Amino acid sequence: MSQNYLEIAQKLAARPYFILKSKDETTDGQPVFIARTLEIEDCIGQGSTPDEAEQDLRAALVDYIESLLEDDMFVPEPVRLMRTEGTGASTVVNLSNREMQPELLPVRDSFILTVQV
């Protein structure tokens, strides 16, 4: 692996990706936290705390992005908040990274997040 690709991957992985953290359990019933990004579905991190899961995810992102760079493939941009609509019961937040390079992004890369208030 090229040192140049590694340095670029580290910078790209540090960008403000939208990180989701959730609590789960292992097959033997032990609690575990999972972290993933909306933008790069194939990367997951896990740990015994939410912060450990995010650190593990950030390391996985570096490796994954480095492999994308080596294969001359597109590295997804972080999502951006496009608009917010509110109702009395919930708020709908639309996140999108389509504005960055719309011709390269499939439909699955547009997200809707509903936040209960």
C-alpha positions as CSV (number, residue, x, y, z in Angstrom):
1,M,0.0,0.0,0.0
2,S,1.3,3.4,-1.0
3,Q,2.1,5.8,1.8
4,N,0.6,8.6,-0.3
5,Y,-2.7,6.7,-0.5
6,L,-2.6,6.2,3.3
7,E,-2.1,9.9,4.0
8,I,-4.9,10.9,1.6
9,A,-7.2,8.3,3.1
10,Q,-6.5,9.5,6.6
11,K,-7.5,13.1,5.6
12,L,-10.6,11.9,3.8
13,A,-11.7,9.7,6.7
14,A,-11.4,12.6,9.1
15,R,-14.1,14.5,7.2
16,P,-17.5,15.1,9.0
17,Y,-19.3,11.9,7.9
18,F,-22.7,11.4,9.4
19,I,-22.1,8.7,12.1
20,L,-24.9,6.6,13.5
21,K,-24.3,4.8,16.8
22,S,-26.5,2.1,18.2
23,K,-26.5,-0.4,21.0
24,D,-26.7,-4.1,20.2
25,E,-25.6,-7.4,21.7
26,T,-23.3,-10.1,20.7
27,T,-24.5,-13.7,20.0
28,D,-23.7,-14.6,23.6
29,G,-25.8,-11.6,24.9
30,Q,-23.0,-9.2,25.7
31,P,-23.7,-5.5,25.0
32,V,-21.8,-3.9,22.2
33,F,-22.0,-0.6,20.4
34,I,-22.0,-0.3,16.6
35,A,-21.0,2.8,14.6
36,R,-21.6,3.2,10.9
37,T,-21.8,6.0,8.3
38,L,-24.7,6.7,6.0
39,E,-22.4,7.6,3.2
40,I,-20.2,4.4,3.3
41,E,-22.4,1.5,4.0
42,D,-19.7,-1.2,4.0
43,C,-17.8,0.2,7.0
44,I,-18.7,-0.6,10.6
45,G,-17.0,-0.1,13.9
46,Q,-17.8,-1.7,17.2
47,G,-16.7,-1.3,20.8
48,S,-17.8,-1.5,24.4
49,T,-18.7,2.2,24.4
50,P,-20.1,4.5,21.7
51,D,-16.7,6.3,21.6
52,E,-14.8,3.1,21.1
53,A,-17.2,2.1,18.3
54,E,-16.6,5.5,16.6
55,Q,-12.8,5.1,16.9
56,D,-13.0,1.6,15.4
57,L,-15.2,3.0,12.6
58,R,-12.7,5.8,11.9
59,A,-9.9,3.2,11.5
60,A,-12.1,1.1,9.2
61,L,-12.9,4.2,7.1
62,V,-9.2,4.8,6.6
63,D,-8.6,1.3,5.3
64,Y,-11.7,1.3,3.2
65,I,-11.0,4.7,1.6
66,E,-7.4,3.7,1.0
67,S,-8.6,0.7,-1.0
68,L,-11.0,2.9,-3.0
69,L,-8.2,5.2,-3.9
70,E,-5.9,2.3,-4.9
71,D,-8.6,1.0,-7.2
72,D,-9.3,4.5,-8.6
73,M,-12.8,4.4,-7.3
74,F,-15.1,7.3,-6.1
75,V,-14.9,8.2,-2.4
76,P,-18.3,9.3,-1.1
77,E,-18.5,12.8,0.2
78,P,-20.0,13.5,3.7
79,V,-23.7,14.3,3.6
80,R,-24.9,17.9,4.0
81,L,-28.1,19.2,5.6
82,M,-30.2,20.4,2.7
83,R,-33.4,21.5,4.3
84,T,-35.5,21.0,7.4
85,E,-39.3,20.7,7.6
86,G,-41.1,20.7,10.9
87,T,-44.4,19.4,12.2
88,G,-45.9,19.3,15.7
89,A,-45.0,15.7,16.3
90,S,-41.6,15.3,14.6
91,T,-39.0,17.0,12.5
92,V,-37.9,15.6,9.1
93,V,-34.3,16.3,8.2
94,N,-33.2,15.6,4.6
95,L,-29.5,14.9,4.2
96,S,-27.9,14.6,0.8
97,N,-24.5,14.4,-0.8
98,R,-26.0,14.7,-4.3
99,E,-25.0,18.3,-4.8
100,M,-21.3,17.4,-4.6
101,Q,-21.2,14.9,-7.6
102,P,-24.8,14.0,-8.5
103,E,-23.9,12.0,-11.6
104,L,-21.8,9.5,-9.6
105,L,-24.3,8.8,-6.8
106,P,-26.9,6.1,-7.0
107,V,-30.4,6.7,-5.5
108,R,-29.5,4.9,-2.3
109,D,-27.2,7.8,-1.3
110,S,-30.1,10.2,-0.4
111,F,-31.3,9.9,3.1
112,I,-34.3,11.0,5.2
113,L,-33.9,11.2,9.0
114,T,-36.9,11.6,11.2
115,V,-36.2,13.0,14.7
116,Q,-38.9,12.8,17.3
117,V,-39.2,16.0,19.4
